[in-house]
Amino acid sequence: MATIDEEIKTRFTNDKHRFVTNMIYTTNWFQNQFIEFLKPYKISEQQFNILRILRGAGDWVSMSDIKSLMIDKFPNATRLSDKLLDKGLVSRKRCDKDRRIVYLEITGKGLALLMEIDNSNDKKHMDFMNRISEKEAKEFSALLDKLRG
C-alpha cells in the first residue's frame, strides 16, 4: 500500500502537515468508495444520510432538525427531500400552525431500501473497512473527536 507521500508525490514539511493532507485525501477516497457503493441503489450519499436520520427518528422530523443532523452541512435539503419524495422513499407534511415548517418521515419503501443496503452482499466498495480492527476504529474515532474538540 502506498503512503500519502507516494500517492501525491510530494514531501511534507512535518508530520502534522502530512497528517492533515492524508486526512483530506483519505476522506475524498472514502467518499468515492461510498458513492460507488450506493450507485446501484440510485441514491446519493446525502439522500442516504437523510434516510438514516429518518429511520433513527422513527417519526416525523422537521427539515431544520434534519439539516442540523446531516453529515454534510451544506446540501440543499429541500432539493434532496424532493428527490426522495419523487422516489417514494419519504413522506412530507407541513405544520398546521406554521406552514413554513416542513416535516419528513421515511416510508416503508425507504425502510426497505435501507434494509437492502444494510444487507448488501456487494460490499466490495466498503471492503477496506476490514483492514482495521474494532479497537483501531474506536481509537481513531476518538482521535478525530479530539481534533474537532
Contacts in CASP RR format, 6 or more apart in sequence:
PFRMAT RR
TARGET T0000
AUTHOR 0000-0000-0000
METHOD contacts of the structure
MODEL  1
MATIDEEIKTRFTNDKHRFVTNMIYTTNWFQNQFIEFLKPYKISEQQFNI
LRILRGAGDWVSMSDIKSLMIDKFPNATRLSDKLLDKGLVSRKRCDKDRR
IVYLEITGKGLALLMEIDNSNDKKHMDFMNRISEKEAKEFSALLDKLRG
4 18 0 8 1.000
4 21 0 8 1.000
4 22 0 8 1.000
4 25 0 8 1.000
5 11 0 8 1.000
5 12 0 8 1.000
5 18 0 8 1.000
7 25 0 8 1.000
8 21 0 8 1.000
8 25 0 8 1.000
12 18 0 8 1.000
12 21 0 8 1.000
31 45 0 8 1.000
33 125 0 8 1.000
33 126 0 8 1.000
33 128 0 8 1.000
34 45 0 8 1.000
34 125 0 8 1.000
34 126 0 8 1.000
35 44 0 8 1.000
35 45 0 8 1.000
36 125 0 8 1.000
37 120 0 8 1.000
37 122 0 8 1.000
37 123 0 8 1.000
37 125 0 8 1.000
37 126 0 8 1.000
38 44 0 8 1.000
38 45 0 8 1.000
38 48 0 8 1.000
38 117 0 8 1.000
40 122 0 8 1.000
41 48 0 8 1.000
41 113 0 8 1.000
41 116 0 8 1.000
41 117 0 8 1.000
42 87 0 8 1.000
43 51 0 8 1.000
43 84 0 8 1.000
43 87 0 8 1.000
43 89 0 8 1.000
43 113 0 8 1.000
44 80 0 8 1.000
45 72 0 8 1.000
46 70 0 8 1.000
46 72 0 8 1.000
46 75 0 8 1.000
46 80 0 8 1.000
47 80 0 8 1.000
47 83 0 8 1.000
47 84 0 8 1.000
47 89 0 8 1.000
48 117 0 8 1.000
49 70 0 8 1.000
49 71 0 8 1.000
49 72 0 8 1.000
50 66 0 8 1.000
50 70 0 8 1.000
50 77 0 8 1.000
50 80 0 8 1.000
50 81 0 8 1.000
50 84 0 8 1.000
50 90 0 8 1.000
50 104 0 8 1.000
51 84 0 8 1.000
51 89 0 8 1.000
51 90 0 8 1.000
51 106 0 8 1.000
51 110 0 8 1.000
51 113 0 8 1.000
51 114 0 8 1.000
52 114 0 8 1.000
53 61 0 8 1.000
53 66 0 8 1.000
53 69 0 8 1.000
53 70 0 8 1.000
54 61 0 8 1.000
54 66 0 8 1.000
54 90 0 8 1.000
54 104 0 8 1.000
54 105 0 8 1.000
54 106 0 8 1.000
55 106 0 8 1.000
55 111 0 8 1.000
55 114 0 8 1.000
58 105 0 8 1.000
58 106 0 8 1.000
59 105 0 8 1.000
60 93 0 8 1.000
60 103 0 8 1.000
60 104 0 8 1.000
60 105 0 8 1.000
61 103 0 8 1.000
61 104 0 8 1.000
61 105 0 8 1.000
62 95 0 8 1.000
62 101 0 8 1.000
62 102 0 8 1.000
62 103 0 8 1.000
63 77 0 8 1.000
63 78 0 8 1.000
63 81 0 8 1.000
63 101 0 8 1.000
63 102 0 8 1.000
63 103 0 8 1.000
63 104 0 8 1.000
64 101 0 8 1.000
66 77 0 8 1.000
66 81 0 8 1.000
66 104 0 8 1.000
67 73 0 8 1.000
67 77 0 8 1.000
70 77 0 8 1.000
78 102 0 8 1.000
81 90 0 8 1.000
81 92 0 8 1.000
81 102 0 8 1.000
81 104 0 8 1.000
84 90 0 8 1.000
84 104 0 8 1.000
85 91 0 8 1.000
85 92 0 8 1.000
87 109 0 8 1.000
88 107 0 8 1.000
88 109 0 8 1.000
88 110 0 8 1.000
89 106 0 8 1.000
89 107 0 8 1.000
89 109 0 8 1.000
89 110 0 8 1.000
89 113 0 8 1.000
90 104 0 8 1.000
90 105 0 8 1.000
90 106 0 8 1.000
90 107 0 8 1.000
90 110 0 8 1.000
91 104 0 8 1.000
91 105 0 8 1.000
91 106 0 8 1.000
91 107 0 8 1.000
92 102 0 8 1.000
92 103 0 8 1.000
92 104 0 8 1.000
92 105 0 8 1.000
93 102 0 8 1.000
93 103 0 8 1.000
93 105 0 8 1.000
94 101 0 8 1.000
94 102 0 8 1.000
94 103 0 8 1.000
95 101 0 8 1.000
95 102 0 8 1.000
95 103 0 8 1.000
106 114 0 8 1.000
132 140 0 8 1.000
END
